Amino acid sequence: MQDIIVKDIAAHLGEEVRLQGWVRNIRSSGKLLFIIFRDGSGEVQAVAFKPDLGEEAFEEAKRLSLESSVIICGVPKEHQKLAGQYELSVTQVQAVQIAEEYPIGKKEHGPDFLLSNRHLWIRSPKQWAILRIRHTVYFAICEYLNDNNFFRFDSPILTPNACEGTTTLFELEYFDEGQAYLSQSGQLYLETGIMSLGRVYDFGPVFRAERSKTRKHLTEFWMMDAEAAYVEHAENMAIQEGLIRHVIRSVLARCDKELDILERDKDALKAADTPFKRMTHYEAIEYLRSKGSEIDHGSDLGAADEVMLTEGSPVPVFIEKWPKAIKAFYMKRDPENDDLVLGSDLIAPEGFGEIIGGSQREDDHDLLLGRMQAENMPIEDYQWYLDLRKYGSVPHSGFGIGLERLVTWMSGIHHIRETIPFPRMIYRIYP
């Protein structure tokens, strides 16, 4: 008898096999017992027939409860009514552990209850589907970057200074060295890597101490930052577009069942895999004002603005060439307008908002130093970063993707907290 997993069941029709997993649901009907069995790779209906199993074994199997762990032996066969699906004719059932009454049932549970029981909630079909899409998105990003000559270059989580201002940093004591901070982004460190490897990326947790309660914010989330030497603004956006379109294709190809479980509109994802739109920040503000907004040209975009800008667009929209006053110190000035920077945000359609922020970086030492002095930054703390502009500086660009933001869009779900195994928000750090 061979041990298999559910996803491989079609390759073992007519053979007796053994599966190890859990009971998602169970019901009996006279001499028949129907067990919805799951093992992480998928689900299958296991059907136990009392005369075949024997009365004692059948009654023992009926003791199984929701989420009991179980080993089931049986013979896979094609489902009698559902084409392309399979079921298992049970020959033996072994309970590993009979679960207590499961706290999460079919009734409606509030988000606070579900979040407090997140360690159990992640077993549910929708959460299973979201986490598998997360896995696919993560590897699709790495796959695209690896295929385009980027090298993994891990940046530190503990840092001596900020990447983008100190107001959203988590601070801690670092032995006798004074204050240290949890990283907001690996970008500055990644810029060192391009001078060695040419193109680099990191992928790991970052931390923002924003007191934000929106459905698009987490305190701890996963960020992929990429940097590339000899890449300027236009090529930077082309790399981003290629990456996102690769992710879309990967999710559609590898997560068909998961998208069905989530009732995701696959046609909307397919439609997004076409050339992206581009607007300057000025054009975006003019468009918003034409729609009745009172936003001015020196303003950042809010969530409602992002929705309005992509309304009716099947594809993401790049908003580029932003006012330097509202962007980070390291962004390169637009040679055609010194008041602007060569930065871009990528806004996803369907109301999912910003998913990428990127820019060409300032490669001139004196211009970067002047910008840092103007913002009263502690120059000595950033001397290592300025050194990059003294020893072989080159034009270079980069961007960052919030993994959970991208998974939210791919999954079509409302709240970002469902896209990470254990969400950390301003009022939640349990479990």
N, C-alpha and C positions, 0 to 999 in steps of 0.2 A: 504494500500500500504506500502510495507516494504522498508526501506533504506538499500541498500547493497553496496558492493564494487566490482569492476570488477573481482577480482580473485575468488569471490564466485559465479559468475554468473551461473555456471553449476548446482548449487543446487536449482535454481529458474526458471527452464524452464517452460514456460507457465503461470507464475505468473506476474502480473503487479508490477514493482519495480521502485524505484527512485535511480538515481545515481547522485553524485555531483563531478564535476571536471572541466576539461578544454578541449578546442578544439585543437587537434594537427593538424588536417587537415580537409578541408571541400570542397566538390564539388557538383554541381547539374547537373542533367540530366533530363530535361523535368519536369515531375511530381515527380521525386525522388530527395531526398537530402541525401547525404552520409556524415556523420560526424564521423571522427575518434576521439573517445572520450577517454581521459585518466584521471585517478584519483590517480596515485601514485602506486596503486597495480597492474595495468596492463592497457591494451587498449582493446577497443571493437569498432566494426563498428556499428553505430546507423543509421538506415535507416528510413527516414521520407517520407511517401507517401502522396502527396498533398490532394487527396480526403478524406483520413482518418483524416489528421491533420486539414483540413480546410484552405481555401485560405489565410485568414488573418494571421493565426498562421504560415502557411508555409512561407509566405513572410517575416514575422518577424524572423523566423529561418534562412532564407537566409542572413540576416544581420550579422550573426555571422562571426567573423574573426579569424585568427590563434591566439591561446592562450587566446581567450575569456573565461571567467569563466561562467559555465553553469550548470543548473540542468535539467536532462533529465529523463522523465518517459517513460516506455515502457515495452514490453514483450520480454524476452530473448527466443531465439530459436537456434537450431543447424544451423550452416552455411550450405547453400545449396551445396557448392562446396568443402569446406575445412573440412576434417574430424577432429574431436577433437576441432574445433573452433566454436565460437558462434557469433551471432549478435543480435542487439536489434531492434525490431519493435517499432518505436517511437509513443507515444500517446500524449506527451506534451513536449514542450521545453520552459524553462525559462532562459533568459539571466541574469546573475548576474552582469556582467560588459562586455561591448563590448570593446575588446582590440584595441588600436591604431595599426597602421601598424607595424608589428613585424620586428625588425631590422635584425633578423637572418633568412635567407631564404634558399632555396635549392641550390643557387649558392655557389661557393667555397669561403670561407672566410679564411683569413690568421690567423695564431695563435695569433698575437698581438691583432687583432680585437676581436677574440673569448675570449681571456683572459680578455680584457677590458670589455667584456659583459658576464663575467663568471656567474653573477647573473641570466642571462637568458639562457646561454648555458647549464647549468646543467639540463634544462628541456628536452633536446634532447634525443632521444632513446638511443644512445650510452653512453652518460653520465649517464643517468638513470641506464643503465645496469652496468656500472662500479661502481657506488655508491652502488648499491644493492650487488654486489660482495664484495665490501669493508665491508659492513655490515655483510655479511656471514663470511668473513675471520676473522673479529674482534671477533664475537661470537664463532666461531669454536676454536680459540686460547684459549679463556676463558673457553670454555667447556672442552677442553682437560686438561688444567691445573687444573680446579676445580675437574675433575674426577681422577686426579693423586695427590691429597692431597696438592695442592698449594693453598695458601690463598692470596686474594687481600690485598696489603699493599702499600698504596699510599705514594710516595716519594715527597718531596717538589720541586716546580718549581723554587723558589728563593733560591739560595744557596750562602754560604759565600766563597766557593772555587771551584776549577775545579775538574772534574772527570778524564779528559784525556788531560791535558795541557791547557794553558790559551790563546793560540793564536786564538782559534775559539770561544771565549766566547762573549756574549752580556753583556755589563757592564752597571750598573745603580747605582745611589745614593740611599742608604737605610737609610732614616731618619738620625739619628746621629751616626749610626753604621758604616759608611764608605761605601765601595764598596760592591755591591752584584752582582750576575750573574744569568742569565737565565740558567736553567739546560741543560747540554748536555746529561745526563743519570742519571737514578735513582739508578744505581748499588751500589754505596758505601752505600747509606742509606738502600737499600734492605738487604745488608749483616747484618745489625743490626737486621732485622726482623727474620732471620732464627734462631737466638738464642732464640727467643720467640715462633715462630710458626712452625719452622722446614723447611717448604718450602713456599716461597712467590713470588709474582709477582706484578708489577705495570703496568699501561697502560695509557699513556698520552702524551701530547706534549713535545717535546724537541727542542733545538735550537742550530744550528751550524753556526757560523759566517764565514764560508768558502766562499771565492770568487770563487766558482765553478759554471760553466755554463753548465755542462754536463746534458744529458737527465736523469741521475740517481740521481740528487741531488736537495734537497729542503733546504731552510733556516729553516723553521719550519715544523716538521713532527711528526708523532706519533710512539712511541717506546714502545714495550713490553719488559721489563727486568724481568728475573726470576733468583732466587737464591735458592739453596737447600743444607741443611746441610747433612753431611755424604754421599755426592755424589762426586765421583771422575771422572777423565777425560773421561774414556770410557763410564760410565753410563750417563754422561752429554750429550755426543753425541747421545746416544741411546734415551734419552728423546727428544732431538731436532728432531731426525728423526721421532719418533712417532708422534710428534706434527705436523710436516709438512705433513706427510702422512694423518693425520686426516683432516687437512685443505683441501687437495686435494679431498678427498672423500666427504667432506661436500659441497664444491663448485660444484662438479659434480652432487651431489644428489639434491641440492637446487637451483641451478642457471642454469638449462638447457636452458631456454629461453634466459637468459641474455648472455650466451656463444654463442648462435646462432646469436643474434643481433650483437655481436662483431666479428663473424666469427672465433671464437677461435677453434683451433685444439684440440678437446676433447681427441682424441686418444693419443696425446702427454702428456696430463695431466694424463690420465690413465696409461700410460707407466712409469710415474715418481713415481707411487705408488708401488714401489718394492724396495728391499734393496739398500741403497745408497752406492756409492763407497767411498773409503778412500785412500788418498795419504799423505805422509809426505811432508813438505815443500821442503825438499831435493829432494825427488822423483819428485815433481812438477817442480822444477827448471831443473833437469836433463831432464825431458820430454820436457820442453819448448826449452831447448838448442838443443835437438835432432831434433826439428822442425825448427831450424834455428835462434831462438831467441838468443840475446847476453846478456840476463839477468844473473846476478850473484847470488850466494847463499845468499848474505846478503840483497837481495832486497825484497821489498813488491811487490805485484802483481798489475798490471794495468788492465784496462778494457779489453784490447786486450789479455792479458795473461789469464784472466778468461774465455774468449770465447774459446781460443785454448784448455784450459784444459778440457772443457766440450764438445768440438766438437765431435759429434758422440755418445755421452752418452745420453741415454734417462732419466737418473736419476741424481739428484744433486750429487756433489762430495765434501766430506770433505777434506780440506787441513789442516793437523794438525802438531803439533810440530814445531813451528816457532822459528827463531832466537830471543833470548831475546832482542837484541839491537833494534828491530823494533816493539816490542810489549810493552804494558802498564806495569807499575811498579808492579801492583797487581797480575800478573800472576805467577803461581807456576812453579819453575824450573823442568825440566824433570830429574828424579833421575838417568836416564841412560846417560844423557848428560847435563852438567851444562850450556852449551851455548844455550840450547833450553828451551822453555816454553811449558807447557801442554795446549796450546790454539788451537782453530780450527776456520776456516771460512767455511761456507757452501755456495758453488757456485751453483746457479740454472742452469739448462740446457737451450738450445735455445738462448744463448747469454744474459740472463737476469742478470747475475752477482751475486755478494754476497748478500745473504739475511739474514744470521745470523753470528754473531761473538760471540764466547764464550770461556771459559777457566776454568780450575781449579784455584782457588784463593790461594795465598800464605797464609798459616795459621800459620807460625812460626813468632813470633814477631820480633826476632832479624834479621832474613833474610829480612823481609819486611822493617824494619827500615833501614837496610843497603842499600837496593835498593832505598829507598826514599832519603837517604842522598846522594847517588851517583848521583841522578838526581837533587840535590839542591832544593828539595821541602821544603816548610815551615812546619817543623815538628809540631810546636805548633798548626797550623791550622788543622792538621789532627790527633791530639792526640786522639780524640774520635774514629777514625777509628782504630788506633793502639790499643786502649783499648780492642777491640774485640778479639785481640790475647793474651790478658793478663787474661781474665776472661772466661774460658771455651772454648777456641779455639778448633775447629774441622775441619777435612777436608771438604771442600765445593766447589761448582762449580756454575757457572751461565752462562747465555747467553742473548743476546738481539736480537730482531727482529724488523726491520723497517717495519711498517705496509704497507706503500706505495710501498716499494720494492716488498713485497710479493703480493700485489694486482696487481702490474704491470705484474708480471709473470702469476698469475692466469688468468688475463684478456687478456694477450697476446698483450698488447698495447705497443707502442714505447716509449712514454715519460711519466715520473713519474708525471708531473704536472697535468695530467688528473685524477689521483687517489685520490685527496684530494679536498674537496669542493672549497676552496679558496687558491690556491698555493701562497706561499711566496718564492720569488727568489731574487737574488741580485739586479735585476733591476725591480722588481714588488712587490708592496704592495697595489695595487688597483685592484678590489674593496675590 
